[in-house]
Amino acid sequence: MFTTSELESMIAVAGRRLGREASGNGKRGGGGAVFSRVGYSVVKIPDANEISVVYRDRDDNTDKTITVHDIGNIQIQGGVVTQTVQYPGISNADLAARIALRDLRAAASPLSRLRITVN
């Protein structure tokens, strides 16, 4: 079992190693730490649940678009949040679709969270 001061010290060390400032609410039984980057403010950007990739088709030398969706994420967010990405170096639909799915997985995945509750 750790004392409150030992936990605060561990959280501060973790924050320094992450290059972040640590803060907690200081309430007994509801303790926690929030790490934020020093000198930056937190801005909530919604996760994209639809990605459109614009690529240059090599057969007819025109820009074309492929769009992929994350249906579950659309339902969770209550609407479509689109992000369009330009990849002029991609020259066929198969590769554009794979890249769109890769970007969608990255954009639609929630960030990891850690919650520590102490007595």
ZAMARGU-4260 file (C-alpha; in steps of 0.2 Angstrom, whole numbers, plus 5000, padded with zeros to 4 digits):
<rodrens>
0) 5000/5000/5000 | 5006/5017/4996 | 5004/5033/5005 | 4997/5049/4996 | 5013/5057/4996
5) 5022/5042/4988 | 5008/5041/4974 | 5010/5060/4971 | 5029/5057/4969 | 5026/5043/4957
10) 5014/5053/4947 | 5026/5067/4946 | 5040/5056/4940 | 5029/5048/4927 | 5024/5066/4921
15) 5042/5071/4920 | 5047/5055/4910 | 5032/5059/4898 | 5037/5077/4896 | 5020/5082/4904
20) 5013/5091/4919 | 5003/5081/4931 | 4988/5087/4941 | 4976/5078/4952 | 4960/5083/4961
25) 4966/5079/4978 | 4950/5071/4984 | 4951/5055/4995 | 4945/5040/4986 | 4943/5049/4970
30) 4961/5053/4966 | 4968/5054/4949 | 4981/5062/4937 | 4979/5072/4922 | 4994/5073/4911
35) 4995/5088/4899 | 5009/5094/4888 | 5018/5109/4896 | 5014/5125/4887 | 4999/5118/4877
40) 4981/5120/4879 | 4969/5105/4877 | 4958/5106/4862 | 4945/5092/4859 | 4945/5087/4841
45) 4932/5074/4836 | 4938/5058/4829 | 4935/5056/4811 | 4923/5041/4807 | 4924/5044/4788
50) 4940/5046/4778 | 4940/5051/4760 | 4957/5048/4750 | 4960/5058/4735 | 4972/5050/4723
55) 4978/5052/4705 | 4973/5038/4694 | 4987/5033/4682 | 4975/5026/4669 | 4966/5042/4665
60) 4977/5055/4674 | 4962/5062/4684 | 4959/5064/4703 | 4948/5051/4710 | 4941/5049/4728
65) 4938/5033/4739 | 4928/5035/4755 | 4928/5023/4769 | 4916/5023/4785 | 4917/5016/4803
70) 4898/5013/4805 | 4900/5010/4824 | 4909/5026/4827 | 4896/5035/4817 | 4883/5029/4829
75) 4893/5033/4844 | 4896/5050/4839 | 4879/5053/4832 | 4884/5059/4815 | 4897/5058/4802
80) 4914/5067/4805 | 4923/5067/4788 | 4942/5070/4785 | 4949/5071/4767 | 4967/5067/4764
85) 4976/5070/4748 | 4988/5057/4742 | 4994/5062/4724 | 5008/5048/4724 | 4994/5034/4725
90) 4990/5029/4707 | 4977/5015/4709 | 4960/5012/4718 | 4966/4996/4727 | 4981/5005/4736
95) 4970/5020/4739 | 4957/5009/4748 | 4970/5001/4759 | 4978/5018/4764 | 4960/5024/4768
100) 4957/5010/4779 | 4973/5012/4788 | 4970/5031/4791 | 4952/5027/4797 | 4958/5014/4809
105) 4970/5027/4816 | 4958/5041/4816 | 4943/5031/4823 | 4952/5023/4837 | 4950/5031/4854
110) 4966/5036/4864 | 4971/5026/4878 | 4966/5031/4896 | 4973/5026/4912 | 4963/5028/4928
115) 4971/5026/4946 | 4959/5025/4961 | 4967/5025/4978 | 4961/5025/4996
</rodrens>
